[in-house]
Amino acid sequence: MAARWILPVLGVVVVGMVGCATTPTASTPAAQVPAGPPVVWDRGPLSDPSFFPIMVWAQDPALAPQYKALGVNTYMALWQGPTEEQLAQLRQHGMYVICDQNEVGLAHLDDPTILAWMHGDEPDNFKQDLGGPVPLEPLLTDYAKAITADPTRPVVVNFGQGVANEDFRGRAL
């Protein structure tokens, strides 16, 4: 029953995202970054130009067959993971994962299931224990540790809507 509305919603989201794509102008930050060769990682399909990650956030790997049937190919954020069981389930179903760089993940540096490492969740949003966003220094320190432990994969940080939505009540920037 849910699949009847999931595919149309996914289609609207993808069309909406494509419709929002613009060419950088001279005044945008993207236009000010010098062009260079694309980054190619030793591990992961990110070096394959035909690969585009379509992902779900914090979902149970046991649902991988259902998500794969919808066109999803990547998981991001595994509850208390990655664990051996989670990686095995995703591998079995040909799914990729962007996950925390914990002891289990680091034991699987040669596992192509791990697409990239996750760098926390929405560090730009208000954090009660910090009284604001995550400060830049710990973010840079954590990133340096992650790329030192595995320089063959990218490290992904996902920002919240507060980056662009000034009216978002969780905005901490």
N, C-alpha and C positions, 0 to 999 in steps of 0.2 A: 504494500500500500504506500509506504513512504517513498519508494523509488519513483512513483508517478509524479511526485512534485520535486524530488531532488534534482533530476536531470534538467527540467525547465529552469529551476533556480540557478543551477550551475551555469547553464547557458546564458542566462541574464547577467550573472556576475562576470563571466568571461567577456561577453559582448560589452558590458559596461566598462571593464578594465581596458579593453582594446580601444573603446571610444574615448577614454581619458588620456590615451597616449598622445604625447605631443613631441615636437622636435624642440630641443633646447634652443633658447634664444641667447643672445650675448649676455643678457642680464641674469640668467639662471645659473646656479652653482654648477649644474651638470655641464654647461657650456664652457666653464672656466677650467675644467680639468683637462690637462693635455691628453690628446689621443695617443694611444700606444698599442702595442700588440695585445691581443687578448691573453688573459691569465690562463694557463693550462696547469691543472693539478695532476700529480702522479697517480692519484687514486680517485675513483668516482667518475660517473658519467658526465660531469660538468664539462669535460673536454670534448664531448660529443655534441656537435652543433645541432643534431636532430633531437636531443633530449631536452624536454621542458618539464620541470617538476610540477606536478599537480598534487597537492598535499592536504592531509587532514591534520588537525592539531589535537594532541593528547587523546588519541583514540586507542582502544584495546586492539592489540595485534591479532587477536582471535577473529576479528572482523575483517581481516585483510582480504579474504575472497570476495566479500560483498563490495568493499571499496574498490578493489581492482576491477570488478565488473562495471563500475561507474566511470572508470578511466583514471582513478587515483593511482599514482605510482610511488608516492613518498609519504612517510609518516614524519611528523615533527613533534618532539616532546613525548617521551614515554614515561608513564607513571612509575616513579621510583626505579627508573632504569637508565640505561638499558640493562636488562637481565639476560642471562643465557637463554631462557625460555622465549623472551620477546624477540631476540635476534633470530633464533631458530624459526619461530613462526613467520617472521617477515621474510627470511631467506627462502623458506619453503614456498612462499607465494610470489617470489620475485619482486618484492617491494624493497624500496630504499628507506633509509631513516636518517634524519638529522637529530642527533641525540646528545645528551650530556657526555662529557669526557670523564666517565667514572672508571673504576678499576676494571669492570667487565668490558667496557668499550675499549680501553687501552690494551686489553688482552686480545683484541680482535683488530689490530691495525691492518692486517692483510685481508680483512673481510670486506668485499665490495658492497655488502649490504649497507655499510655505514657510508653515507654520501658526504656528510659534513658534520662538524661539531656545533652544538648549540651553545650560545653565549648568554644564558639567562633569558628572562622574559620581560620585555617592555621596561628596560631600565630608565626610560624617560618619564614613566608615570610616577605619581606620588607613592612613596613607600612610608607607611606609618612609622616603622622602626627607625627610619632615617630622617623623617620630617621633610621629605622631598624626594627628588630623583636619586638614583645611584650616582655618586660622584664619579667624575671622569677617571681619576687615578686608579681606583680598584678595577674599573672596566679595562683599562689599558694593561694593568698587571695580570688580570685573568686571561686576557687575550694573548699576552706574551707567553704565559705558561702553556696555553693550549697549543700554540704553533710550535713551541719548543718540544712538547711531547709528541706532536704529529705534524710536521711541516708539509705532509703530502695531501692534506685536505683543507678546504676552507673552513673558516669559523663564521657562523651566521649569527647575527644579532637582529632580533625583530623588535621594531619600535611600535609603540602604541599610537592610537589616534591623536594623542596630545601633541605629537610632532607638528601636525598641520591644523588641528581643530582647536582653535583658541577658546571655544566655548565648552570644551570637555572638562567636566568637573574633576577628573583625575589628573589633569594636566599639571605637571610640576616644573616645566621648563621656564 
